[in-house]
Amino acid sequence: MDQQETEWTEAPDGWGDDDAVKDESSGYLDLFGNSDPREHFIYKINVGNDTKSMLLHGFKLDSNETDRSTGVTLWQAAPRLSEYLQAHSDLLLQKRVLEVGAGLGLCGITSLWLGAEEVTMTDGDSHVLKQMRENVSSNCKSTRGDGDDIDHSKITCRQLLWGTVHAQNFFESNGQQHYDVILGADVIYTESSIEPLLDTVACLLQKPDGIFVLSRHNKWFSIENDMIIKLAKKRHLNCTVDAESEGILTFHWDVV
């Protein structure tokens, strides 16, 4: 049974700013502003010999909404990860996929279209989850009779806060199943978020063959890859930096 979701938001400078949730004076949509903060993102996804169009609804990168909640826009590491997955679709075929910090849903929906057996898209931010579910609904409608053989019931959106306790609760409520592939794109904003993220990955990643794919574009607060790699190694996760795919780090379990 799914856990009850918690009202929670993630701001660029830290986690769970309750004041940001409670302060209604700077609401998510300024109806009287000079410009509409909303934005539509359109992506072409190569699926085999075909191309599918994805339309995601969110907010502009420089909007007040993004200042309050990082996941309501599309950061540059997400398209980078989507392109990587299209070039390495064998990673996803018939695999159970979990995306952490899924935001608007680009990479999770891409994974479904590329043949994943099951996709669970997660975010801690309750506001982001609402937008994510709308994007999944609009891009993953049942389309019987038009030649689309994708089973859209295999994609879900759930809240997942990071850390061992939260991850264990998620694991228990999810039938105690691990994931073959875990994805994350521009999900590290502060040093304090690195270990909870890696603890979550370590708890939910399938052993011994699971893979965690991390895409980075913005090195927030000068957080270098070496710090992430060192902390991952303490959890028996070894990193490979893909020389041909800028900003892509892949983590595998230590082979004993």
Contacts in CASP RR format, 6 or more apart in sequence:
PFRMAT RR
TARGET T0000
AUTHOR 0000-0000-0000
METHOD contacts of the structure
MODEL  1
MDQQETEWTEAPDGWGDDDAVKDESSGYLDLFGNSDPREHFIYKINVGND
TKSMLLHGFKLDSNETDRSTGVTLWQAAPRLSEYLQAHSDLLLQKRVLEV
GAGLGLCGITSLWLGAEEVTMTDGDSHVLKQMRENVSSNCKSTRGDGDDI
DHSKITCRQLLWGTVHAQNFFESNGQQHYDVILGADVIYTESSIEPLLDT
VACLLQKPDGIFVLSRHNKWFSIENDMIIKLAKKRHLNCTVDAESEGILT
FHWDVV
1 173 0 8 1.000
2 158 0 8 1.000
2 173 0 8 1.000
3 159 0 8 1.000
3 169 0 8 1.000
3 170 0 8 1.000
3 173 0 8 1.000
5 126 0 8 1.000
5 129 0 8 1.000
5 159 0 8 1.000
6 126 0 8 1.000
6 159 0 8 1.000
6 161 0 8 1.000
7 21 0 8 1.000
7 126 0 8 1.000
8 16 0 8 1.000
8 21 0 8 1.000
8 124 0 8 1.000
8 125 0 8 1.000
8 126 0 8 1.000
8 159 0 8 1.000
8 161 0 8 1.000
9 16 0 8 1.000
9 17 0 8 1.000
9 20 0 8 1.000
9 21 0 8 1.000
9 68 0 8 1.000
9 69 0 8 1.000
9 125 0 8 1.000
9 126 0 8 1.000
9 127 0 8 1.000
10 16 0 8 1.000
10 69 0 8 1.000
10 70 0 8 1.000
10 71 0 8 1.000
10 124 0 8 1.000
10 125 0 8 1.000
10 128 0 8 1.000
10 189 0 8 1.000
11 17 0 8 1.000
11 20 0 8 1.000
11 67 0 8 1.000
11 68 0 8 1.000
11 69 0 8 1.000
11 70 0 8 1.000
12 66 0 8 1.000
12 67 0 8 1.000
12 70 0 8 1.000
12 189 0 8 1.000
12 220 0 8 1.000
13 189 0 8 1.000
13 190 0 8 1.000
14 189 0 8 1.000
14 190 0 8 1.000
14 192 0 8 1.000
14 193 0 8 1.000
15 190 0 8 1.000
15 192 0 8 1.000
15 193 0 8 1.000
20 68 0 8 1.000
20 69 0 8 1.000
26 64 0 8 1.000
26 68 0 8 1.000
27 64 0 8 1.000
27 68 0 8 1.000
28 65 0 8 1.000
28 68 0 8 1.000
28 69 0 8 1.000
28 72 0 8 1.000
28 127 0 8 1.000
29 37 0 8 1.000
29 38 0 8 1.000
29 65 0 8 1.000
30 37 0 8 1.000
30 64 0 8 1.000
37 59 0 8 1.000
37 60 0 8 1.000
37 63 0 8 1.000
37 64 0 8 1.000
37 65 0 8 1.000
38 57 0 8 1.000
38 58 0 8 1.000
38 59 0 8 1.000
38 60 0 8 1.000
39 57 0 8 1.000
39 58 0 8 1.000
39 59 0 8 1.000
39 60 0 8 1.000
39 63 0 8 1.000
39 73 0 8 1.000
40 55 0 8 1.000
40 56 0 8 1.000
40 57 0 8 1.000
40 58 0 8 1.000
41 55 0 8 1.000
41 56 0 8 1.000
41 57 0 8 1.000
41 58 0 8 1.000
41 74 0 8 1.000
41 104 0 8 1.000
41 106 0 8 1.000
42 53 0 8 1.000
42 54 0 8 1.000
42 55 0 8 1.000
42 56 0 8 1.000
43 53 0 8 1.000
43 54 0 8 1.000
43 56 0 8 1.000
43 79 0 8 1.000
43 82 0 8 1.000
43 106 0 8 1.000
44 51 0 8 1.000
44 52 0 8 1.000
44 53 0 8 1.000
44 54 0 8 1.000
45 51 0 8 1.000
45 52 0 8 1.000
45 53 0 8 1.000
45 54 0 8 1.000
45 82 0 8 1.000
45 86 0 8 1.000
45 110 0 8 1.000
45 113 0 8 1.000
45 114 0 8 1.000
46 86 0 8 1.000
47 113 0 8 1.000
47 114 0 8 1.000
48 89 0 8 1.000
52 113 0 8 1.000
54 106 0 8 1.000
54 109 0 8 1.000
54 110 0 8 1.000
54 139 0 8 1.000
55 138 0 8 1.000
55 139 0 8 1.000
56 74 0 8 1.000
56 104 0 8 1.000
56 105 0 8 1.000
56 106 0 8 1.000
56 135 0 8 1.000
56 139 0 8 1.000
57 104 0 8 1.000
57 131 0 8 1.000
57 134 0 8 1.000
57 135 0 8 1.000
57 138 0 8 1.000
58 72 0 8 1.000
58 73 0 8 1.000
58 74 0 8 1.000
58 104 0 8 1.000
58 131 0 8 1.000
59 65 0 8 1.000
59 66 0 8 1.000
59 72 0 8 1.000
59 73 0 8 1.000
60 66 0 8 1.000
60 73 0 8 1.000
61 73 0 8 1.000
61 74 0 8 1.000
61 75 0 8 1.000
63 73 0 8 1.000
65 72 0 8 1.000
65 73 0 8 1.000
66 72 0 8 1.000
66 73 0 8 1.000
69 125 0 8 1.000
69 127 0 8 1.000
69 128 0 8 1.000
70 125 0 8 1.000
70 189 0 8 1.000
71 101 0 8 1.000
71 103 0 8 1.000
71 104 0 8 1.000
71 123 0 8 1.000
71 125 0 8 1.000
71 128 0 8 1.000
72 103 0 8 1.000
72 104 0 8 1.000
72 127 0 8 1.000
72 128 0 8 1.000
72 131 0 8 1.000
73 104 0 8 1.000
74 104 0 8 1.000
74 106 0 8 1.000
75 185 0 8 1.000
75 186 0 8 1.000
75 217 0 8 1.000
75 218 0 8 1.000
76 186 0 8 1.000
76 217 0 8 1.000
76 218 0 8 1.000
77 185 0 8 1.000
77 186 0 8 1.000
77 215 0 8 1.000
77 216 0 8 1.000
77 217 0 8 1.000
77 218 0 8 1.000
77 247 0 8 1.000
78 103 0 8 1.000
78 104 0 8 1.000
78 105 0 8 1.000
78 106 0 8 1.000
78 107 0 8 1.000
78 185 0 8 1.000
78 186 0 8 1.000
78 215 0 8 1.000
79 106 0 8 1.000
80 185 0 8 1.000
80 215 0 8 1.000
80 217 0 8 1.000
80 245 0 8 1.000
80 246 0 8 1.000
80 247 0 8 1.000
80 248 0 8 1.000
81 106 0 8 1.000
81 107 0 8 1.000
81 183 0 8 1.000
81 184 0 8 1.000
81 185 0 8 1.000
81 213 0 8 1.000
81 215 0 8 1.000
81 248 0 8 1.000
82 106 0 8 1.000
82 107 0 8 1.000
82 110 0 8 1.000
84 213 0 8 1.000
84 215 0 8 1.000
84 242 0 8 1.000
84 245 0 8 1.000
84 248 0 8 1.000
85 91 0 8 1.000
85 92 0 8 1.000
85 107 0 8 1.000
85 110 0 8 1.000
85 111 0 8 1.000
85 114 0 8 1.000
85 183 0 8 1.000
85 213 0 8 1.000
86 110 0 8 1.000
86 114 0 8 1.000
87 245 0 8 1.000
89 114 0 8 1.000
89 115 0 8 1.000
91 181 0 8 1.000
91 211 0 8 1.000
91 213 0 8 1.000
92 111 0 8 1.000
92 114 0 8 1.000
92 115 0 8 1.000
92 116 0 8 1.000
92 181 0 8 1.000
93 114 0 8 1.000
93 115 0 8 1.000
93 116 0 8 1.000
94 115 0 8 1.000
94 116 0 8 1.000
94 117 0 8 1.000
95 116 0 8 1.000
95 117 0 8 1.000
95 180 0 8 1.000
95 181 0 8 1.000
96 116 0 8 1.000
96 117 0 8 1.000
96 118 0 8 1.000
96 120 0 8 1.000
96 177 0 8 1.000
96 178 0 8 1.000
96 179 0 8 1.000
96 180 0 8 1.000
96 181 0 8 1.000
96 206 0 8 1.000
97 108 0 8 1.000
97 111 0 8 1.000
97 116 0 8 1.000
97 118 0 8 1.000
97 119 0 8 1.000
97 120 0 8 1.000
97 179 0 8 1.000
97 180 0 8 1.000
97 181 0 8 1.000
97 182 0 8 1.000
97 183 0 8 1.000
98 119 0 8 1.000
98 120 0 8 1.000
98 122 0 8 1.000
98 179 0 8 1.000
98 181 0 8 1.000
98 182 0 8 1.000
98 183 0 8 1.000
98 204 0 8 1.000
99 105 0 8 1.000
99 107 0 8 1.000
99 108 0 8 1.000
99 111 0 8 1.000
99 119 0 8 1.000
99 120 0 8 1.000
99 121 0 8 1.000
99 122 0 8 1.000
99 182 0 8 1.000
99 183 0 8 1.000
99 184 0 8 1.000
100 122 0 8 1.000
100 123 0 8 1.000
100 160 0 8 1.000
100 162 0 8 1.000
100 182 0 8 1.000
100 183 0 8 1.000
100 184 0 8 1.000
100 187 0 8 1.000
100 197 0 8 1.000
100 200 0 8 1.000
100 201 0 8 1.000
101 122 0 8 1.000
101 123 0 8 1.000
101 124 0 8 1.000
101 128 0 8 1.000
101 184 0 8 1.000
101 185 0 8 1.000
101 187 0 8 1.000
102 108 0 8 1.000
102 121 0 8 1.000
102 122 0 8 1.000
102 123 0 8 1.000
102 132 0 8 1.000
102 157 0 8 1.000
102 184 0 8 1.000
103 121 0 8 1.000
103 123 0 8 1.000
103 125 0 8 1.000
103 128 0 8 1.000
103 131 0 8 1.000
103 132 0 8 1.000
104 128 0 8 1.000
104 131 0 8 1.000
104 132 0 8 1.000
104 135 0 8 1.000
105 121 0 8 1.000
105 132 0 8 1.000
105 135 0 8 1.000
105 136 0 8 1.000
106 185 0 8 1.000
107 183 0 8 1.000
107 184 0 8 1.000
107 185 0 8 1.000
108 119 0 8 1.000
108 121 0 8 1.000
108 155 0 8 1.000
108 183 0 8 1.000
109 119 0 8 1.000
109 135 0 8 1.000
109 136 0 8 1.000
109 139 0 8 1.000
109 140 0 8 1.000
109 155 0 8 1.000
111 119 0 8 1.000
111 181 0 8 1.000
111 183 0 8 1.000
112 119 0 8 1.000
112 140 0 8 1.000
112 150 0 8 1.000
112 152 0 8 1.000
112 154 0 8 1.000
112 155 0 8 1.000
113 150 0 8 1.000
115 150 0 8 1.000
116 154 0 8 1.000
116 181 0 8 1.000
117 154 0 8 1.000
118 154 0 8 1.000
118 155 0 8 1.000
119 154 0 8 1.000
119 155 0 8 1.000
119 156 0 8 1.000
120 155 0 8 1.000
120 156 0 8 1.000
120 157 0 8 1.000
120 158 0 8 1.000
120 174 0 8 1.000
120 179 0 8 1.000
121 132 0 8 1.000
121 136 0 8 1.000
121 155 0 8 1.000
121 156 0 8 1.000
121 157 0 8 1.000
121 158 0 8 1.000
122 157 0 8 1.000
122 158 0 8 1.000
122 159 0 8 1.000
122 160 0 8 1.000
122 170 0 8 1.000
123 129 0 8 1.000
123 132 0 8 1.000
123 157 0 8 1.000
123 159 0 8 1.000
123 160 0 8 1.000
124 159 0 8 1.000
124 160 0 8 1.000
124 161 0 8 1.000
124 162 0 8 1.000
126 159 0 8 1.000
129 157 0 8 1.000
129 158 0 8 1.000
129 159 0 8 1.000
132 157 0 8 1.000
133 157 0 8 1.000
136 155 0 8 1.000
136 157 0 8 1.000
140 150 0 8 1.000
140 152 0 8 1.000
140 155 0 8 1.000
141 152 0 8 1.000
142 152 0 8 1.000
143 152 0 8 1.000
158 170 0 8 1.000
160 166 0 8 1.000
160 167 0 8 1.000
160 170 0 8 1.000
160 200 0 8 1.000
162 193 0 8 1.000
162 196 0 8 1.000
162 197 0 8 1.000
162 199 0 8 1.000
162 200 0 8 1.000
163 195 0 8 1.000
163 196 0 8 1.000
163 197 0 8 1.000
163 199 0 8 1.000
163 200 0 8 1.000
163 203 0 8 1.000
164 199 0 8 1.000
164 200 0 8 1.000
164 203 0 8 1.000
166 200 0 8 1.000
167 199 0 8 1.000
167 200 0 8 1.000
167 203 0 8 1.000
167 204 0 8 1.000
168 203 0 8 1.000
170 204 0 8 1.000
171 177 0 8 1.000
171 178 0 8 1.000
171 203 0 8 1.000
171 204 0 8 1.000
178 204 0 8 1.000
178 205 0 8 1.000
178 206 0 8 1.000
178 207 0 8 1.000
179 204 0 8 1.000
179 205 0 8 1.000
179 206 0 8 1.000
179 210 0 8 1.000
180 206 0 8 1.000
180 209 0 8 1.000
180 210 0 8 1.000
180 211 0 8 1.000
181 210 0 8 1.000
181 211 0 8 1.000
181 212 0 8 1.000
181 213 0 8 1.000
182 201 0 8 1.000
182 204 0 8 1.000
182 205 0 8 1.000
182 210 0 8 1.000
182 211 0 8 1.000
182 212 0 8 1.000
182 213 0 8 1.000
183 212 0 8 1.000
183 213 0 8 1.000
183 215 0 8 1.000
184 212 0 8 1.000
184 213 0 8 1.000
184 214 0 8 1.000
184 215 0 8 1.000
185 214 0 8 1.000
185 215 0 8 1.000
186 215 0 8 1.000
186 216 0 8 1.000
186 217 0 8 1.000
186 218 0 8 1.000
187 193 0 8 1.000
187 197 0 8 1.000
187 214 0 8 1.000
188 194 0 8 1.000
188 197 0 8 1.000
188 216 0 8 1.000
188 220 0 8 1.000
188 223 0 8 1.000
188 228 0 8 1.000
189 220 0 8 1.000
189 221 0 8 1.000
190 220 0 8 1.000
190 221 0 8 1.000
190 223 0 8 1.000
191 221 0 8 1.000
191 223 0 8 1.000
191 227 0 8 1.000
194 223 0 8 1.000
194 227 0 8 1.000
194 228 0 8 1.000
194 231 0 8 1.000
195 231 0 8 1.000
198 228 0 8 1.000
198 231 0 8 1.000
198 232 0 8 1.000
198 235 0 8 1.000
198 237 0 8 1.000
199 235 0 8 1.000
201 212 0 8 1.000
201 235 0 8 1.000
201 237 0 8 1.000
201 251 0 8 1.000
202 235 0 8 1.000
202 236 0 8 1.000
202 237 0 8 1.000
205 211 0 8 1.000
205 212 0 8 1.000
205 237 0 8 1.000
205 253 0 8 1.000
207 253 0 8 1.000
208 253 0 8 1.000
208 255 0 8 1.000
209 252 0 8 1.000
209 253 0 8 1.000
210 252 0 8 1.000
210 253 0 8 1.000
211 250 0 8 1.000
211 251 0 8 1.000
211 252 0 8 1.000
212 237 0 8 1.000
212 250 0 8 1.000
212 251 0 8 1.000
212 252 0 8 1.000
213 248 0 8 1.000
213 249 0 8 1.000
213 250 0 8 1.000
213 251 0 8 1.000
214 228 0 8 1.000
214 248 0 8 1.000
214 249 0 8 1.000
214 250 0 8 1.000
214 251 0 8 1.000
215 247 0 8 1.000
215 248 0 8 1.000
215 249 0 8 1.000
216 225 0 8 1.000
216 247 0 8 1.000
216 249 0 8 1.000
217 247 0 8 1.000
225 239 0 8 1.000
225 241 0 8 1.000
225 249 0 8 1.000
228 239 0 8 1.000
228 249 0 8 1.000
229 239 0 8 1.000
229 249 0 8 1.000
232 238 0 8 1.000
232 239 0 8 1.000
232 251 0 8 1.000
233 239 0 8 1.000
236 253 0 8 1.000
236 254 0 8 1.000
237 251 0 8 1.000
237 252 0 8 1.000
237 253 0 8 1.000
237 254 0 8 1.000
238 251 0 8 1.000
238 252 0 8 1.000
238 253 0 8 1.000
238 254 0 8 1.000
239 249 0 8 1.000
239 250 0 8 1.000
239 251 0 8 1.000
240 249 0 8 1.000
240 250 0 8 1.000
240 251 0 8 1.000
240 252 0 8 1.000
241 247 0 8 1.000
241 248 0 8 1.000
241 249 0 8 1.000
242 248 0 8 1.000
242 249 0 8 1.000
242 250 0 8 1.000
END
